[in-house]
Amino acid sequence: MYDVVIAGAGPVGLLLACELGIAGCDVLVLEQDDAGTPWRAMPLGMRGLSPASVEVFHRRGMLPALLQASGVEDYGDFDADLQEAPAPRSVAHFAGMMLDPADIDTGALPLRLPSPVLEGVMTSLEAVESVLAEQAAKSGVTIRRGERVTALRQDSDSVTVRAGDHEYQGRWLVGCDGGRSTVRTLADFEFTGTEPQFTGYTMLASLADPEKLQPGFTLTPTGMYLQMPTPGHIGMLDCDGGAFDRTQKPTVEHLQDVLRRVSGTDVTLTDVELVSTFTDRARQTTSYRQGRVLLAGDAAHIHSPLGAQGLNTGIGDAVNLGWKLAATAQGYAPQGLLDTYTQERHPVGAQILEWTRAQSAVMRPDPHSQAVQALVRDLLATRDGTTYVYNRTSGSSQRYNLGSTHPLVGRNAPDFHFTDGSRLSDYMHKGHGVAIDFTADRRLADAISGYEDLVRYLPTAARNELDCAALLIRPDGVIAWADGPDPDLTAFAHAADRWFGTTD
Ligand SMILES: Cc1cc2nc3c(=O)[nH]c(=O)nc-3n(C[C@H](O)[C@H](O)[C@H](O)COP(=O)(O)OP(=O)(O)OC[C@H]3O[C@@H](n4cnc5c(N)ncnc54)[C@H](O)[C@@H]3O)c2cc1C
């Protein structure tokens, strides 16, 4: 029996497999597709990773491979001796309204220290999956392709999964099988939300007169279009109330009508090589767990791609779940650890749904929405407005409620730079937690004795301690406890027990 069976070798399923693999779990990934599709390669598979997602790759030592697979040559050469982190070079948009990176107030961003990972990365699903599949294989994960999960049953000890002619058994099953998740349906998860306001199209087409379209995102009174640098790579959002019948392949005539309507031009489409549709239907399962079945990524939450959040949210799910499920499957998890997955990630998913709904609402052509759009445009032209959006889309605003009022607890730990030249991420490649003792007097070492296999103890001075004397960082990089200047060792031991103790 496997410790964990994962349905879906998309980015979320593969990252989860890597996290479980480095923690020593026996993992099987079942993927329905045999080979790659043009929808996952550049240009149609292009995806933006936020700085928070890039940091996940950095912490596990996969950043160089990610940059190489993504064809990124100028990621940024951040000087380790900088006192302050430089401003980001690019920012997202809100509902097609582009933001100027020069307007970001970096001083207002929480925990921003000089680090090798301060920027997002433009990549593709194919690139991300290739890096993760290689890492998963190194961690001993088995990936079976051409095996579609079609049935499952669970009892108190295990889950049995049918895929093709085979049956596989795992202690746990995780559905990472995308927005139309079979696992979600088979395990009877409740999936609630709102119906679409628009139909979106992404296509590779030939245009007779592409110069009639603006480059990049263009928000118009009737919708939005996007002309990417690759010739003929066009995206469109048509505020049709989601009326287009997506079971039909859209014709060239229909696509031209939509493009003319949303662009307000008389541009001519001569041919369409590939086209796919999507909507802003926004739904989320009410829990991410049903017995021994869990969900992560698009299987747990769907929404429009506005603001480039789906993959980033799924990456956050996978790193949050991985170490918790590994501890649970291998029998050393503290009581209730696995339940904190839904407790922490469900609110994040709900916020992303709201973020995309807000964008749909301001894009609609009706006079009320247009009035709100004008107001939002004014706000986005301010330094506070741009900083607010960047804080949300970069992942830096994310904070879990871990029951502490300390301003660092629940936040993503920055890549602390220690006086010996090492960085926090150097100690996280194997998925350990880290206890940092900036006082370097070894008082914390006793408090975590017994957890040496799970937590690295670092008695070291940092270049920038953020007014802390001691920190406990979980394997997913989240600060679980912080104190200073005279750390409360009882509270520290309690936090270590909470996250790394055993059920006994
Ligand atoms: C046009 C567009 C642009 C986007 N841009 C961005 C962006 O810039 N940034 C961002 O963060 N997000 C973006 N997204 C969203 C992002 O692509 C998804 O959120 C992300 O791919 C979800 O990853 P996943 O692994 O959960 O699911 P998927 O990528 O859908 O992978 C699921 C995998 O499961 C497999 N599978 C499905 N059913 C079964 C089954 N029954 N058995 C076995 N295998 C199965 C599938 O073949 C697939 O390999 C965009 C989406 C669209 C449509």
PDBQT file of the ligand as one rigid body, heavy atoms in Angstrom, charges set to zero:
ROOT
HETATM    1  C1  LIG A 601      -5.816  31.167 -19.804  1.00  0.00    +0.000 C 
HETATM    2  C2  LIG A 601      -5.322  30.866 -18.423  1.00  0.00    +0.000 A 
HETATM    3  C3  LIG A 601      -4.248  31.574 -17.904  1.00  0.00    +0.000 A 
HETATM    4  C4  LIG A 601      -3.811  31.321 -16.613  1.00  0.00    +0.000 A 
HETATM    5  N1  LIG A 601      -2.770  32.045 -16.123  1.00  0.00    +0.000 NA
HETATM    6  C5  LIG A 601      -2.351  31.821 -14.848  1.00  0.00    +0.000 A 
HETATM    7  C6  LIG A 601      -1.241  32.541 -14.322  1.00  0.00    +0.000 A 
HETATM    8  O1  LIG A 601      -0.623  33.356 -15.020  1.00  0.00    +0.000 OA
HETATM    9  N2  LIG A 601      -0.873  32.305 -13.022  1.00  0.00    +0.000 N 
HETATM   10  C7  LIG A 601      -1.539  31.410 -12.239  1.00  0.00    +0.000 A 
HETATM   11  O2  LIG A 601      -1.194  31.280 -11.055  1.00  0.00    +0.000 OA
HETATM   12  N3  LIG A 601      -2.563  30.684 -12.725  1.00  0.00    +0.000 NA
HETATM   13  C8  LIG A 601      -2.975  30.853 -14.011  1.00  0.00    +0.000 A 
HETATM   14  N4  LIG A 601      -3.982  30.091 -14.528  1.00  0.00    +0.000 N 
HETATM   15  C9  LIG A 601      -4.560  29.007 -13.699  1.00  0.00    +0.000 C 
HETATM   16  C10 LIG A 601      -3.647  27.753 -13.692  1.00  0.00    +0.000 C 
HETATM   17  O3  LIG A 601      -3.390  27.285 -14.990  1.00  0.00    +0.000 OA
HETATM   18  C11 LIG A 601      -4.302  26.648 -12.875  1.00  0.00    +0.000 C 
HETATM   19  O4  LIG A 601      -4.750  27.179 -11.656  1.00  0.00    +0.000 OA
HETATM   20  C12 LIG A 601      -3.299  25.513 -12.613  1.00  0.00    +0.000 C 
HETATM   21  O5  LIG A 601      -2.944  24.889 -13.833  1.00  0.00    +0.000 OA
HETATM   22  C13 LIG A 601      -3.910  24.487 -11.655  1.00  0.00    +0.000 C 
HETATM   23  O6  LIG A 601      -3.008  23.431 -11.464  1.00  0.00    +0.000 OA
HETATM   24  P1  LIG A 601      -3.549  22.009 -10.993  1.00  0.00    +0.000 P 
HETATM   25  O7  LIG A 601      -2.361  21.123 -10.927  1.00  0.00    +0.000 OA
HETATM   26  O8  LIG A 601      -4.425  22.176  -9.810  1.00  0.00    +0.000 OA
HETATM   27  O9  LIG A 601      -4.536  21.532 -12.156  1.00  0.00    +0.000 OA
HETATM   28  P2  LIG A 601      -4.222  21.243 -13.687  1.00  0.00    +0.000 P 
HETATM   29  O10 LIG A 601      -3.141  22.113 -14.199  1.00  0.00    +0.000 OA
HETATM   30  O11 LIG A 601      -5.547  21.286 -14.371  1.00  0.00    +0.000 OA
HETATM   31  O12 LIG A 601      -3.677  19.748 -13.701  1.00  0.00    +0.000 OA
HETATM   32  C14 LIG A 601      -4.545  18.677 -13.391  1.00  0.00    +0.000 C 
HETATM   33  C15 LIG A 601      -3.912  17.395 -13.926  1.00  0.00    +0.000 C 
HETATM   34  O13 LIG A 601      -4.764  16.308 -13.560  1.00  0.00    +0.000 OA
HETATM   35  C16 LIG A 601      -4.951  15.453 -14.685  1.00  0.00    +0.000 C 
HETATM   36  N5  LIG A 601      -6.234  14.781 -14.492  1.00  0.00    +0.000 N 
HETATM   37  C17 LIG A 601      -7.478  15.308 -14.601  1.00  0.00    +0.000 A 
HETATM   38  N6  LIG A 601      -8.404  14.391 -14.310  1.00  0.00    +0.000 NA
HETATM   39  C18 LIG A 601      -7.736  13.248 -13.993  1.00  0.00    +0.000 A 
HETATM   40  C19 LIG A 601      -8.136  11.952 -13.575  1.00  0.00    +0.000 A 
HETATM   41  N7  LIG A 601      -9.436  11.638 -13.415  1.00  0.00    +0.000 N 
HETATM   42  N8  LIG A 601      -7.195  11.010 -13.345  1.00  0.00    +0.000 NA
HETATM   43  C20 LIG A 601      -5.863  11.309 -13.492  1.00  0.00    +0.000 A 
HETATM   44  N9  LIG A 601      -5.424  12.527 -13.901  1.00  0.00    +0.000 NA
HETATM   45  C21 LIG A 601      -6.347  13.488 -14.126  1.00  0.00    +0.000 A 
HETATM   46  C22 LIG A 601      -4.903  16.407 -15.869  1.00  0.00    +0.000 C 
HETATM   47  O14 LIG A 601      -4.597  15.716 -17.077  1.00  0.00    +0.000 OA
HETATM   48  C23 LIG A 601      -3.803  17.359 -15.450  1.00  0.00    +0.000 C 
HETATM   49  O15 LIG A 601      -2.530  16.893 -15.817  1.00  0.00    +0.000 OA
HETATM   50  C24 LIG A 601      -4.443  30.320 -15.823  1.00  0.00    +0.000 A 
HETATM   51  C25 LIG A 601      -5.520  29.597 -16.355  1.00  0.00    +0.000 A 
HETATM   52  C26 LIG A 601      -5.952  29.863 -17.633  1.00  0.00    +0.000 A 
HETATM   53  C27 LIG A 601      -7.118  29.079 -18.180  1.00  0.00    +0.000 C 
ENDROOT
TORSDOF 0
